[in-house]
Amino acid sequence: MLTGVNGQVGHALQALLSKHAWYSNAVITLDRTQLDLTDADAICRVVETVKPDLIINPAAYTAVDKAETEPELAYAINATAPKILAEEAAKIGAKLIHFSTDYVYSGTKLSAYTEDDATQPLSVYGKSKLAGEDAIRAVGLPHLIFRTSWVYGAYGNNFLKTILRLASERDALRIVADQLGAPTSSHSIAQAVLEVLSQLENGQPQNEVTGVYHLVNAGQTSWHGFATAIVEEYTRIQADRNWPPLKVTPANIQAIGTHDFPTPAARPANSCLDCSKLARNFLVTLPNWRDTLVVELKNLPMR
């Protein structure tokens, strides 16, 4: 049972699972019109009806700034719904895969965060996602929680699409340069999850794998570095694809500080996540974020 198929990760997972021999005819996909995650009774009813062996839950409330004024809704979707999904899965002996975020950390660490580092979310969004993690762990069923970061892709609304739109409308951009992280494509996430599922289907690995894993593209950059790379790579591809040129050049993307761009929700200055545990337990590593950016740009629909 796959939730949130209209979201970035859910859409990517649906696309890959539909092509996979093991899952192509065995995936029940649900969008928000078919499963309202704010309705506890509906969640129980759907799980009881579908009786899945595995629930994959990428559905989430992701409006980071809006969550500051909608905490009840953020917690309903990000904390209460995962708790109910876990409880219902446990009743029927199902497993659960859930997705969380780098925003569970404060961002004060000078190196990449490991799964064992203390969490200290700065925002309602981060707190609600951490509450969802805690609720799943408390149920005690077999589960995998994948923390990811800076998700983008050819599908959906995201930083990639926003930068391309602004760069086609404006002569210059001002982008925050003192927040670090790993831009991670939804397709990379889906591919990694499918690899994990394939191993579990084959009885690998043999050791205990339940728990939290960091899952992000390799490397790191700032939002300014990400925006600059988007413009650089688009410009390099643009002529061959017959896409319209951008008005902005990399030289006209100004680096600014977080204090220059205040937002309702505080962001961690360091969102870098160490994925060694994923590599150690599943031998899964994700490609470098810059290489993946090129792939995602080439997958964009014709402009």
QUIJO-V375557 format. One record per residue. N is the residue number from 1. RES is the residue in three letters. PHI is phi in degrees with one decimal (none if undefined). Layout:
<<N	RES	PHI> <N	RES	PHI>>
This chain:
<<1	MET	none> <2	LEU	-115.1> <3	THR	-94.8> <4	GLY	59.5> <5	VAL	-74.0> <6	ASN	-92.8> <7	GLY	-86.8> <8	GLN	-62.6> <9	VAL	-71.3> <10	GLY	-60.8> <11	HIS	-63.7> <12	ALA	-65.8> <13	LEU	-65.2> <14	GLN	-59.9> <15	ALA	-62.3> <16	LEU	-75.1> <17	LEU	-64.6> <18	SER	-66.8> <19	LYS	-97.8> <20	HIS	-92.5> <21	ALA	-57.4> <22	TRP	-71.3> <23	TYR	-115.6> <24	SER	-57.4> <25	ASN	-108.2> <26	ALA	-129.5> <27	VAL	-109.4> <28	ILE	-96.6> <29	THR	-102.1> <30	LEU	-134.0> <31	ASP	-102.6> <32	ARG	-68.9> <33	THR	-75.8> <34	GLN	-96.0> <35	LEU	-144.5> <36	ASP	-86.7> <37	LEU	-73.2> <38	THR	-90.7> <39	ASP	-109.9> <40	ALA	-59.1> <41	ASP	-63.7> <42	ALA	-65.3> <43	ILE	-61.9> <44	CYS	-60.0> <45	ARG	-64.8> <46	VAL	-66.3> <47	VAL	-62.8> <48	GLU	-64.8> <49	THR	-75.3> <50	VAL	-73.9> <51	LYS	50.0> <52	PRO	-75.7> <53	ASP	-80.0> <54	LEU	-143.1> <55	ILE	-110.2> <56	ILE	-111.9> <57	ASN	-121.6> <58	PRO	-85.9> <59	ALA	-62.3> <60	ALA	-163.2> <61	TYR	-88.9> <62	THR	-118.6> <63	ALA	-79.9> <64	VAL	-56.6> <65	ASP	-73.2> <66	LYS	-65.2> <67	ALA	-60.9> <68	GLU	-62.2> <69	THR	-108.5> <70	GLU	-129.1> <71	PRO	-61.8> <72	GLU	-63.0> <73	LEU	-68.1> <74	ALA	-60.2> <75	TYR	-69.4> <76	ALA	-60.5> <77	ILE	-84.9> <78	ASN	-90.7> <79	ALA	-120.8> <80	THR	-67.6> <81	ALA	-61.2> <82	PRO	-59.8> <83	LYS	-60.3> <84	ILE	-67.4> <85	LEU	-58.5> <86	ALA	-65.0> <87	GLU	-63.1> <88	GLU	-68.5> <89	ALA	-63.5> <90	ALA	-61.6> <91	LYS	-62.2> <92	ILE	-106.7> <93	GLY	75.0> <94	ALA	-90.2> <95	LYS	-102.8> <96	LEU	-135.2> <97	ILE	-114.8> <98	HIS	-130.5> <99	PHE	-120.8> <100	SER	-127.8> <101	THR	-145.7> <102	ASP	-65.9> <103	TYR	-74.7> <104	VAL	-78.9> <105	TYR	-104.7> <106	SER	-77.8> <107	GLY	86.3> <108	THR	-88.8> <109	LYS	-67.5> <110	LEU	-86.8> <111	SER	-122.3> <112	ALA	-65.9> <113	TYR	-77.2> <114	THR	-101.8> <115	GLU	-63.9> <116	ASP	-87.3> <117	ASP	-70.0> <118	ALA	-65.2> <119	THR	-91.3> <120	GLN	-161.3> <121	PRO	-64.5> <122	LEU	-98.6> <123	SER	-126.5> <124	VAL	-59.6> <125	TYR	-56.8> <126	GLY	-61.2> <127	LYS	-65.1> <128	SER	-68.1> <129	LYS	-68.5> <130	LEU	-65.1> <131	ALA	-61.6> <132	GLY	-65.3> <133	GLU	-58.2> <134	ASP	-61.5> <135	ALA	-65.3> <136	ILE	-64.8> <137	ARG	-60.4> <138	ALA	-66.1> <139	VAL	-68.2> <140	GLY	86.6> <141	LEU	-82.4> <142	PRO	-62.1> <143	HIS	-151.3> <144	LEU	-128.0> <145	ILE	-115.6> <146	PHE	-102.4> <147	ARG	-87.6> <148	THR	-127.8> <149	SER	-152.7> <150	TRP	46.0> <151	VAL	-72.7> <152	TYR	-152.4> <153	GLY	171.9> <154	ALA	-72.7> <155	TYR	-107.8> <156	GLY	89.4> <157	ASN	-95.3> <158	ASN	-163.8> <159	PHE	-60.3> <160	LEU	-56.6> <161	LYS	-66.3> <162	THR	-63.5> <163	ILE	-64.1> <164	LEU	-63.4> <165	ARG	-65.5> <166	LEU	-65.1> <167	ALA	-70.3> <168	SER	-90.0> <169	GLU	-104.2> <170	ARG	-118.3> <171	ASP	-89.3> <172	ALA	-151.0> <173	LEU	-131.1> <174	ARG	-120.5> <175	ILE	-128.1> <176	VAL	-60.9> <177	ALA	-118.3> <178	ASP	-110.7> <179	GLN	-118.5> <180	LEU	-109.8> <181	GLY	-173.8> <182	ALA	-121.6> <183	PRO	-56.6> <184	THR	-129.6> <185	SER	-79.2> <186	SER	-60.5> <187	HIS	-67.2> <188	SER	-62.3> <189	ILE	-60.8> <190	ALA	-62.1> <191	GLN	-62.9> <192	ALA	-65.2> <193	VAL	-63.6> <194	LEU	-63.5> <195	GLU	-64.4> <196	VAL	-62.0> <197	LEU	-60.5> <198	SER	-61.4> <199	GLN	-66.2> <200	LEU	-65.4> <201	GLU	-62.8> <202	ASN	-91.3> <203	GLY	79.5> <204	GLN	-116.8> <205	PRO	-77.3> <206	GLN	-82.7> <207	ASN	-78.1> <208	GLU	-66.3> <209	VAL	-118.6> <210	THR	-56.4> <211	GLY	139.0> <212	VAL	-95.2> <213	TYR	-134.2> <214	HIS	-86.3> <215	LEU	-142.0> <216	VAL	-140.5> <217	ASN	-64.7> <218	ALA	-69.6> <219	GLY	87.4> <220	GLN	-152.8> <221	THR	-161.4> <222	SER	-104.0> <223	TRP	-60.4> <224	HIS	-64.4> <225	GLY	-63.6> <226	PHE	-65.0> <227	ALA	-62.1> <228	THR	-63.3> <229	ALA	-64.7> <230	ILE	-60.1> <231	VAL	-66.3> <232	GLU	-61.2> <233	GLU	-71.3> <234	TYR	-60.8> <235	THR	-62.1> <236	ARG	-67.5> <237	ILE	-87.1> <238	GLN	-51.9> <239	ALA	-63.9> <240	ASP	-65.3> <241	ARG	-91.0> <242	ASN	59.4> <243	TRP	-88.6> <244	PRO	-66.9> <245	PRO	-68.8> <246	LEU	-87.1> <247	LYS	-78.2> <248	VAL	-83.7> <249	THR	-108.7> <250	PRO	-53.8> <251	ALA	-66.5> <252	ASN	-99.9> <253	ILE	-103.9> <254	GLN	-84.2> <255	ALA	-81.7> <256	ILE	-127.4> <257	GLY	-93.7> <258	THR	-55.5> <259	HIS	-66.3> <260	ASP	-82.6> <261	PHE	-136.1> <262	PRO	-65.3> <263	THR	-130.4> <264	PRO	-57.6> <265	ALA	-103.2> <266	ALA	-73.9> <267	ARG	-111.0> <268	PRO	-69.5> <269	ALA	-69.3> <270	ASN	-121.9> <271	SER	-108.2> <272	CYS	-70.6> <273	LEU	-118.4> <274	ASP	-83.8> <275	CYS	-102.6> <276	SER	-60.5> <277	LYS	-63.6> <278	LEU	-62.5> <279	ALA	-66.7> <280	ARG	-71.0> <281	ASN	-84.8> <282	PHE	-123.0> <283	LEU	56.6> <284	VAL	-108.3> <285	THR	-129.3> <286	LEU	-96.3> <287	PRO	-67.9> <288	ASN	-61.7> <289	TRP	-59.6> <290	ARG	-70.2> <291	ASP	-64.2> <292	THR	-68.6> <293	LEU	-58.2> <294	VAL	-60.3> <295	VAL	-62.3> <296	GLU	-65.8> <297	LEU	-60.9> <298	LYS	-69.0> <299	ASN	-89.4> <300	LEU	-62.9> <301	PRO	-63.9> <302	MET	-56.3> <303	ARG	-84.0>>
